[in-house]
Every structure is written in C-alpha cells, then in structure tokens.
Amino acid sequence: MTVPSAPTSADAKRLTTRVAELERERKHLLAVVEILKELSTSLHFTDILQTIARKLGEAFGLDRCSIFLAERGGESVRLVASYEDPTIRNYVVDLERYPELKRAMQSGETVFIADAATDPSLKHVKGEFISRRVKSITVVPITWRGTAIGAIFLRTFRDGSPFSEADMRFVQVVASLTAQALSNAHRYERLAQRQRETGETMRRLELERAALVSFLGRLLAAFGEREGAAAAGGGGGEQPRASAQELDRLVAVAMAVIQEEAKAR
C-alpha cells in the first residue's frame, strides 16, 4: 500500500491560488446575476449604465469605472455613467485626451495597459496616476452588430488585486449584456414615442371629426333655414367662440358656392 506523501508548500500554494480563483469566479457570477436582476427592472438607459458602472466598481474595488457612448461622427464620446461620481452624466469627452479609449473604440478590441504610470502614450497624465496610485487600465468596447457604440473603462489601484484574464473575460460578458440592454432600452423608447405620436394623431383626428360634424350640422341648418324648414341643432355648443365663428364663415362660403353652382345649372 502506497502511503500518500505529505502536502508540500507548493501544493498549499496551488490550493490557495485555486481557492482564490473560485472565489473570484463566484463574485463574477453574483455580479452578473445582480446586473441582470437590475436590468430587468428598468428600461431607461441612463439607469442601466449607472447600475453597471456601480456593480463593476464594487466587484473589483476600482479607482475608476466609467461607461462612454459614442457620438455621431466618432470624434468624441459622452461619459454617461461613473462609479466614483454618479452625478456625472452626459459629459462630452475628446477622444484625443484618452488614447487608450480611442484605440478601443476604433479597433473594437479590448485595450489593456498593465502599468499606466509607465505607458508612453499616457505620459501627459503620469503625475495624476502616481498621486492616485493607479496601476492598470482596461477598456472594453461595447459593440453592437460589429460596431463599437461605447466602452467600459476600468482603472485599478496599484496596491489592489491585479486584473486577470478571467476578469477581462467577465467585463467582456458585461459589455455584451450592456449592448443588449441598450438595444432593448432604445426599442422601448421608440415604441413609447410611437405610442405618444399615435395618441396625438388620434386626438387630432377626433377633433377634426368633431369639427366636421359640427360643420355639417350648421350647413344642414343653413339649408333648412333657406327652405323655410325648422332649424336643425348645430352640434357646435362645445366649440370655442373663435372656432364657432370660423365654422359660421365656412358655412357661409359653402352656401355661396352651392348657390353659384345652382345658378350655373
């Protein structure tokens, strides 16, 4: 019988690493479930994006988590949700100031900068990164039908947990959910707009029908008076004074036209 060897420090290290990975996966799944739960309760895209930024910021303990949406033309984007400052909404950002964001938007691929303070493309903000203890930057594009329509921007602390491949895949899943949620919200808003327009059209048609009925009533009454018959009810009692005067004018015009037609015959 073979006696199992005693666990080594390497075994313990592997076990500790695996437990940490499983714990992180558990947090990812919980975050996705919570995001899906909150997405199901709202169809307003600003609330949806703020929820996602907050959940990601809480899940990773980030220095910054922002969501941007592309402007028409692609020269700029709008900051529409922010984990560190939820009051920031609809702020226009020049892409030239954020080369990592510009690269993700143009390529449609995830951009990862392991050490932001030493990256040559970000030397213009190196001092800020050092003072805020920024470590890595990850920008995951939000794509819809092959086009980048926005991006999720994440920035980690230098003394925080490093951003792993699994973390990156998780944010890509969230970006895909975000794109779908935005599509649903857009579809809902278009439907609501159509319903409002339909309601306005129906109201206008009802007013036109009421005006036509009133006009015909007055026209018939005018004919009745000319024939010496008893005057029929006008049906315009609910019309405003100005509308009633206009109807009287139209009736007079119609009567004049009818009289002329009769003469021609």
C-alpha positions as CSV (number, residue, x, y, z in Angstrom):
1,M,0.0,0.0,0.0
2,T,1.4,3.3,-1.1
3,V,1.4,6.0,1.6
4,P,0.4,9.4,0.2
5,S,3.1,11.9,0.5
6,A,2.6,14.9,2.9
7,P,1.4,18.1,1.2
8,T,4.2,20.4,0.3
9,S,4.4,24.2,0.3
10,A,3.9,24.1,-3.5
11,D,0.7,22.1,-3.0
12,A,-0.6,24.6,-0.5
13,K,0.2,27.4,-2.8
14,R,-1.6,25.8,-5.7
15,L,-4.6,25.2,-3.4
16,T,-4.6,28.7,-2.2
17,T,-4.5,30.0,-5.7
18,R,-7.3,27.8,-6.8
19,V,-9.5,28.8,-3.9
20,A,-8.8,32.5,-4.8
21,E,-9.8,31.8,-8.4
22,L,-13.0,30.1,-7.4
23,E,-13.9,32.9,-5.1
24,R,-13.3,35.4,-7.9
25,E,-15.5,33.4,-10.2
26,R,-18.2,33.3,-7.6
27,K,-18.1,37.1,-7.3
28,H,-18.3,37.4,-11.1
29,L,-21.4,35.2,-11.2
30,L,-23.0,37.1,-8.4
31,A,-22.3,40.4,-10.1
32,V,-23.8,39.1,-13.4
33,V,-26.9,37.9,-11.6
34,E,-27.3,41.2,-9.8
35,I,-26.8,43.2,-13.1
36,L,-29.3,41.0,-14.9
37,K,-31.8,41.5,-12.0
38,E,-31.5,45.2,-12.0
39,L,-31.6,45.4,-15.8
40,S,-34.9,43.6,-15.8
41,T,-36.4,46.4,-13.6
42,S,-35.5,49.3,-15.8
43,L,-35.7,50.3,-19.5
44,H,-34.1,53.7,-19.1
45,F,-30.5,53.5,-20.5
46,T,-29.0,56.1,-18.0
47,D,-30.2,54.0,-15.0
48,I,-29.0,50.8,-16.7
49,L,-25.5,52.2,-17.3
50,Q,-25.1,53.7,-13.9
51,T,-26.1,50.3,-12.4
52,I,-23.4,48.5,-14.4
53,A,-20.7,51.0,-13.5
54,R,-21.6,50.7,-9.8
55,K,-21.6,46.9,-9.9
56,L,-18.3,46.7,-11.6
57,G,-16.7,49.3,-9.3
58,E,-17.9,47.4,-6.3
59,A,-16.9,44.0,-7.7
60,F,-13.2,45.0,-8.3
61,G,-12.7,47.8,-5.8
62,L,-11.7,50.1,-8.7
63,D,-10.2,53.6,-8.7
64,R,-12.4,54.4,-11.6
65,C,-15.1,52.7,-13.7
66,S,-16.8,54.8,-16.4
67,I,-19.1,54.0,-19.3
68,F,-18.9,56.0,-22.5
69,L,-21.2,56.1,-25.5
70,A,-20.1,57.2,-29.0
71,E,-21.2,60.5,-30.5
72,R,-22.2,60.7,-34.1
73,G,-19.1,61.1,-36.3
74,G,-16.8,59.3,-33.9
75,E,-14.7,62.3,-32.9
76,S,-15.9,62.4,-29.3
77,V,-17.7,60.3,-26.8
78,R,-20.0,61.0,-23.9
79,L,-19.4,60.0,-20.3
80,V,-22.8,58.7,-19.3
81,A,-22.1,56.7,-16.1
82,S,-19.4,56.9,-13.4
83,Y,-18.8,54.7,-10.4
84,E,-16.7,57.2,-8.5
85,D,-19.1,60.1,-9.1
86,P,-22.7,59.0,-10.0
87,T,-23.7,62.7,-10.6
88,I,-21.6,62.9,-13.8
89,R,-24.0,62.3,-16.7
90,N,-23.8,63.2,-20.4
91,Y,-20.3,64.8,-20.3
92,V,-18.6,65.2,-23.7
93,V,-15.1,63.8,-23.8
94,D,-12.4,64.5,-26.5
95,L,-11.0,61.2,-27.6
96,E,-7.6,62.8,-28.2
97,R,-7.2,63.1,-24.5
98,Y,-7.8,59.4,-24.0
99,P,-5.7,57.4,-26.5
100,E,-6.5,54.1,-24.8
101,L,-10.2,54.8,-25.2
102,K,-9.8,56.0,-28.7
103,R,-7.9,52.8,-29.6
104,A,-10.6,50.6,-28.2
105,M,-13.4,52.5,-29.9
106,Q,-11.6,52.4,-33.3
107,S,-10.4,48.8,-33.2
108,G,-13.4,47.3,-31.5
109,E,-10.9,45.3,-29.3
110,T,-10.1,45.3,-25.6
111,V,-7.2,47.5,-24.6
112,F,-5.2,46.5,-21.5
113,I,-2.4,48.6,-20.0
114,A,-0.7,46.7,-17.2
115,D,1.2,49.8,-15.8
116,A,-0.5,53.1,-16.7
117,A,2.2,55.2,-15.0
118,T,4.9,53.9,-17.3
119,D,3.0,53.7,-20.5
120,P,4.5,56.2,-23.1
121,S,1.1,57.1,-24.6
122,L,-0.1,58.3,-21.1
123,K,2.9,60.3,-20.1
124,H,0.8,63.5,-20.1
125,V,-1.1,62.2,-17.1
126,K,1.7,60.3,-15.4
127,G,1.7,62.6,-12.4
128,E,-2.0,62.1,-11.8
129,F,-1.6,58.3,-12.0
130,I,1.2,58.3,-9.5
131,S,-0.7,60.5,-7.0
132,R,-3.8,58.4,-7.3
133,R,-1.8,55.1,-7.1
134,V,-3.2,53.9,-10.4
135,K,-2.0,50.6,-11.6
136,S,-3.7,49.2,-14.7
137,I,-6.3,50.4,-17.2
138,T,-8.7,48.2,-19.1
139,V,-11.0,49.5,-21.9
140,V,-13.6,47.0,-23.2
141,P,-15.6,48.2,-26.2
142,I,-19.4,47.9,-26.2
143,T,-20.2,46.6,-29.6
144,W,-23.5,46.1,-31.5
145,R,-23.6,44.4,-34.8
146,G,-19.9,44.7,-35.3
147,T,-19.6,48.4,-34.4
148,A,-18.2,49.9,-31.2
149,I,-21.0,52.1,-29.8
150,G,-19.3,52.7,-26.5
151,A,-16.8,51.4,-24.0
152,I,-16.4,50.3,-20.4
153,F,-13.3,52.0,-18.8
154,L,-11.8,50.4,-15.7
155,R,-8.8,51.6,-13.6
156,T,-7.3,49.6,-10.7
157,F,-5.3,50.7,-7.7
158,R,-1.6,49.9,-7.5
159,D,-2.0,48.1,-4.2
160,G,-5.2,46.3,-5.3
161,S,-5.7,42.9,-6.9
162,P,-4.2,42.6,-10.4
163,F,-6.6,42.5,-13.3
164,S,-6.6,38.9,-14.6
165,E,-7.6,37.3,-17.9
166,A,-10.7,35.9,-16.1
167,D,-11.6,39.5,-15.0
168,M,-11.2,40.7,-18.6
169,R,-13.5,38.0,-19.9
170,F,-16.0,38.8,-17.2
171,V,-16.1,42.5,-18.2
172,Q,-16.4,41.5,-21.9
173,V,-19.5,39.5,-20.9
174,V,-20.9,42.6,-19.1
175,A,-20.1,44.7,-22.1
176,S,-22.2,42.3,-24.3
177,L,-25.0,42.4,-21.7
178,T,-24.8,46.2,-21.8
179,A,-25.1,46.3,-25.6
180,Q,-28.2,44.1,-25.5
181,A,-29.7,46.2,-22.6
182,L,-29.1,49.4,-24.6
183,S,-30.8,47.9,-27.7
184,N,-33.8,46.9,-25.6
185,A,-34.0,50.4,-24.0
186,H,-33.8,52.0,-27.4
187,R,-36.5,49.7,-28.7
188,Y,-38.7,50.6,-25.7
189,E,-38.2,54.3,-26.1
190,R,-39.0,54.1,-29.8
191,L,-42.2,52.2,-29.0
192,A,-43.2,54.7,-26.3
193,Q,-42.5,57.5,-28.8
194,R,-44.7,55.8,-31.4
195,Q,-47.5,55.4,-28.9
196,R,-47.3,59.0,-28.0
197,E,-47.4,60.0,-31.6
198,T,-50.3,57.6,-32.2
199,G,-52.2,59.1,-29.3
200,E,-51.6,62.6,-30.6
201,T,-52.8,61.6,-34.1
202,M,-55.9,60.0,-32.7
203,R,-56.7,63.1,-30.6
204,R,-56.2,65.3,-33.7
205,L,-58.5,63.1,-35.8
206,E,-61.1,63.2,-33.0
207,L,-61.0,67.0,-33.0
208,E,-61.3,67.0,-36.8
209,R,-64.2,64.6,-36.7
210,A,-66.0,66.8,-34.1
211,A,-65.4,69.9,-36.2
212,L,-66.7,68.2,-39.4
213,V,-69.8,67.0,-37.6
214,S,-70.4,70.5,-36.3
215,F,-69.8,72.0,-39.7
216,L,-72.2,69.6,-41.4
217,G,-74.8,70.3,-38.7
218,R,-74.6,74.0,-39.3
219,L,-74.6,73.5,-43.1
220,L,-77.8,71.5,-42.9
221,A,-79.3,74.0,-40.5
222,A,-78.5,76.8,-43.1
223,F,-80.1,74.8,-45.9
224,G,-83.1,74.2,-43.6
225,E,-83.5,77.9,-43.0
226,R,-83.3,78.7,-46.7
227,E,-86.0,76.1,-47.3
228,G,-88.2,77.6,-44.6
229,A,-87.9,74.3,-42.5
230,A,-87.3,74.2,-38.8
231,A,-83.6,74.9,-37.9
232,A,-81.8,71.7,-37.0
233,G,-79.5,71.6,-33.9
234,G,-76.0,72.9,-34.8
235,G,-74.0,70.5,-32.6
236,G,-71.3,73.1,-32.0
237,G,-72.1,74.1,-28.4
238,E,-68.8,72.8,-27.2
239,Q,-66.7,74.7,-29.8
240,P,-64.8,77.7,-28.6
241,R,-66.1,81.1,-29.7
242,A,-63.3,81.5,-32.3
243,S,-64.0,78.1,-33.7
244,A,-67.7,78.8,-33.9
245,Q,-67.1,82.0,-35.8
246,E,-64.8,80.2,-38.2
247,L,-67.4,77.5,-38.7
248,D,-70.1,80.1,-39.4
249,R,-67.7,81.7,-42.0
250,L,-67.1,78.3,-43.7
251,V,-70.8,77.6,-43.8
252,A,-71.4,81.0,-45.4
253,V,-68.7,80.2,-48.0
254,A,-70.1,76.8,-48.7
255,M,-73.6,78.2,-49.1
256,A,-72.3,80.8,-51.6
257,V,-70.5,78.1,-53.6
258,I,-73.7,76.0,-53.6
259,Q,-75.8,78.9,-54.7
260,E,-73.4,79.7,-57.6
261,E,-73.4,76.1,-58.6
262,A,-77.2,76.2,-58.7
263,K,-77.2,79.3,-60.9
264,A,-74.8,77.7,-63.3
265,R,-77.2,74.8,-63.8
